[in-house]
Amino acid sequence: MAVKRRYESARRQELARQTRRAILDAAGRLFVDPGYAATPLTAVAAEAEVAVQTVYAVFGSKRNLLSQLVDVTIAGDDEPTALPDRPFVAEIRALTDPRDKLARYARHLHQTHARQAEVMIALAGAATADPEAAAIWRKNAEERRRGMAMFAADLAATGALRPDHDVESATDVLWLAMDATNYDWLVRQRHWSPEHFQRWYVDTVAAAILDVPPPET
């Protein structure tokens, strides 16, 4: 009986995970088009093929659904692991050359934007008119800046920052360069390859804040 109960519990957890994923996927599509403000939770429920009561039971509110959608889209999963604790951050910190650090982050940035660009562009648009979306946008912007502040400090520790930059101003440059609108324009609109985008990121940021010569060509 104990084995059967464990099996049934595991099955319920898996079904709950699938339901949550279906709702998030539906919200991801509808919040992009027709948009957050134009999408009631009844539409999300219909798209996910669940009852609207299920959407409320899992997420509580439309605002919380949007917030969790942004978090999961950025992370790529719903594992309870903070971004600073993820393997790519340890890999960046283990590198000693500042351009290598930028190159490793550029790889991660492309992977992240490939998932999130549409959602983030939609969130930015919704934030101009919807207070709930605006609050989530501000929270995300603050989290991105904190992440870039840690990255700037890591780069500064190599001794490679230009004399006219400190951690604060380097954070500004990193925060600007990682914005989803850059990826949206260059890759999604202008059809740059991932490799071209990553080279642009490394070359642009290195030229702006690093006191190191570019690599020989």
C-alpha positions in Angstrom: 0.0 0.0 0.0 2.9 2.4 0.8 4.3 1.8 -2.7 0.9 2.5 -4.3 0.5 5.7 -2.3 4.0 6.9 -3.4 3.1 6.1 -7.0 -0.2 7.9 -6.8 1.5 10.9 -5.2 4.2 11.0 -7.8 1.5 10.8 -10.5 -0.5 13.6 -9.0 2.6 15.8 -8.8 3.5 15.1 -12.5 -0.1 15.9 -13.6 0.1 19.2 -11.6 3.4 20.0 -13.2 1.9 19.4 -16.7 -1.1 21.5 -15.9 1.1 24.4 -14.6 3.3 24.1 -17.7 0.2 24.1 -20.0 -1.1 27.3 -18.4 2.3 29.0 -18.6 2.6 28.1 -22.3 -0.9 29.4 -23.0 -0.2 32.6 -21.2 3.1 33.0 -23.1 1.3 32.8 -26.4 -1.7 35.0 -25.5 0.2 37.7 -23.5 2.3 38.2 -26.7 -0.7 38.2 -29.0 -3.3 39.7 -28.5 -1.4 41.0 -25.4 -1.6 41.0 -21.6 -4.3 43.6 -21.2 -6.5 42.0 -23.9 -6.2 38.5 -22.5 -8.6 37.5 -19.6 -7.8 34.4 -17.6 -10.8 32.7 -19.2 -8.9 32.9 -22.5 -5.8 31.5 -20.9 -7.8 28.6 -19.5 -9.4 27.9 -22.8 -6.0 27.9 -24.6 -4.6 25.6 -21.9 -7.7 23.4 -22.0 -8.3 23.7 -18.3 -11.1 25.3 -16.2 -10.5 28.9 -15.2 -10.8 27.8 -11.6 -7.7 25.7 -12.2 -5.8 28.8 -13.3 -6.8 30.6 -10.2 -6.0 27.6 -8.0 -2.5 27.3 -9.5 -1.5 31.0 -9.9 -4.0 33.0 -7.8 -4.2 36.0 -10.1 -3.4 37.3 -13.6 -0.5 39.4 -12.2 1.1 36.4 -10.5 0.7 34.3 -13.7 2.6 37.0 -15.6 5.2 37.3 -12.9 5.9 33.5 -12.9 5.8 33.4 -16.7 8.6 36.0 -16.8 10.6 34.1 -14.2 10.2 30.7 -15.9 10.9 32.1 -19.4 14.1 33.7 -18.2 15.3 30.7 -16.3 14.2 28.2 -18.9 12.6 25.9 -16.3 10.7 26.1 -13.0 13.5 24.6 -10.8 13.9 26.5 -7.5 17.5 27.5 -8.3 18.3 31.2 -8.3 20.1 32.4 -11.4 23.4 33.3 -9.5 23.5 29.7 -8.4 23.2 28.2 -11.9 26.2 26.4 -13.6 26.8 29.1 -16.2 27.6 31.7 -13.5 30.2 29.4 -11.9 31.7 28.8 -15.4 32.0 32.5 -16.0 33.6 33.1 -12.6 36.1 30.3 -13.2 37.4 32.0 -16.4 40.4 34.4 -16.0 40.3 36.3 -19.3 37.7 39.1 -19.3 36.8 38.5 -23.0 36.3 34.8 -22.3 33.9 35.8 -19.5 32.0 38.0 -21.9 31.9 35.3 -24.5 30.5 32.7 -22.1 27.9 35.2 -21.0 27.1 36.0 -24.6 26.3 32.3 -25.2 23.9 32.3 -22.2 22.4 35.6 -23.3 21.5 34.3 -26.7 20.0 31.1 -25.2 17.9 33.2 -22.8 16.7 35.8 -25.4 15.8 33.0 -27.8 13.2 32.0 -25.1 12.2 35.3 -23.7 12.5 38.1 -26.2 8.9 37.9 -27.3 7.6 37.8 -23.8 9.8 40.6 -22.6 8.9 42.9 -25.5 5.3 42.2 -24.8 5.8 42.9 -21.1 7.5 46.2 -21.9 4.5 47.2 -24.1 2.0 46.2 -21.4 3.9 48.1 -18.8 3.2 51.4 -20.5 -0.6 51.0 -19.8 -1.1 48.4 -17.1 0.1 49.1 -13.5 0.4 45.4 -12.7 2.6 44.8 -15.8 4.6 47.9 -14.9 5.4 46.6 -11.4 6.6 43.3 -12.9 8.7 45.2 -15.5 10.3 47.3 -12.8 11.0 44.2 -10.6 12.6 42.5 -13.6 14.7 45.5 -14.5 16.0 45.7 -10.9 16.9 42.0 -10.9 18.7 42.4 -14.2 20.7 45.3 -12.9 21.7 43.3 -9.7 22.8 40.5 -11.9 24.9 42.8 -14.1 26.4 44.4 -11.0 27.7 41.0 -9.9 29.1 40.5 -13.4 30.7 43.9 -13.4 32.4 43.2 -10.1 33.7 39.9 -11.5 35.1 41.7 -14.5 36.6 44.4 -12.3 38.4 41.7 -10.2 40.4 40.8 -13.3 41.9 44.3 -13.3 40.8 44.8 -16.9 38.4 47.7 -16.6 39.3 50.9 -18.4 40.5 53.7 -16.0 37.3 55.7 -16.8 35.0 52.9 -15.6 34.2 51.6 -12.2 31.8 48.8 -11.2 28.9 51.1 -11.2 29.4 52.5 -14.7 30.4 49.0 -16.0 27.1 47.7 -14.6 25.3 50.4 -16.7 27.0 49.2 -19.9 26.3 45.5 -19.2 22.7 46.2 -18.3 22.2 48.1 -21.5 23.9 45.6 -23.7 21.9 42.6 -22.4 18.5 44.2 -23.0 16.1 42.0 -25.0 15.4 44.8 -27.5 19.0 44.4 -28.8 18.4 40.8 -29.5 14.9 41.5 -30.9 16.2 44.0 -33.4 19.4 42.3 -34.5 18.4 38.6 -34.5 14.6 38.5 -34.8 14.2 41.6 -37.1 17.5 41.8 -38.9 18.2 38.0 -38.9 21.6 38.0 -37.5 23.0 34.6 -36.7 23.5 33.6 -33.1 27.2 33.7 -33.7 27.1 37.2 -35.2 25.0 38.4 -32.2 27.4 36.9 -29.7 30.5 38.4 -31.4 28.7 41.8 -31.5 28.0 41.6 -27.7 31.6 40.7 -26.8 33.2 43.2 -29.1 30.8 46.0 -28.1 31.1 45.5 -24.4 34.8 44.9 -24.5 35.4 48.1 -26.4 33.2 50.1 -24.0 34.6 49.0 -20.6 37.8 46.8 -21.0 41.3 48.1 -21.1 42.6 45.2 -23.2 43.6 45.1 -26.8 41.2 43.3 -29.2 42.3 39.8 -30.3 44.4 39.6 -33.4 42.5 38.7 -36.6 
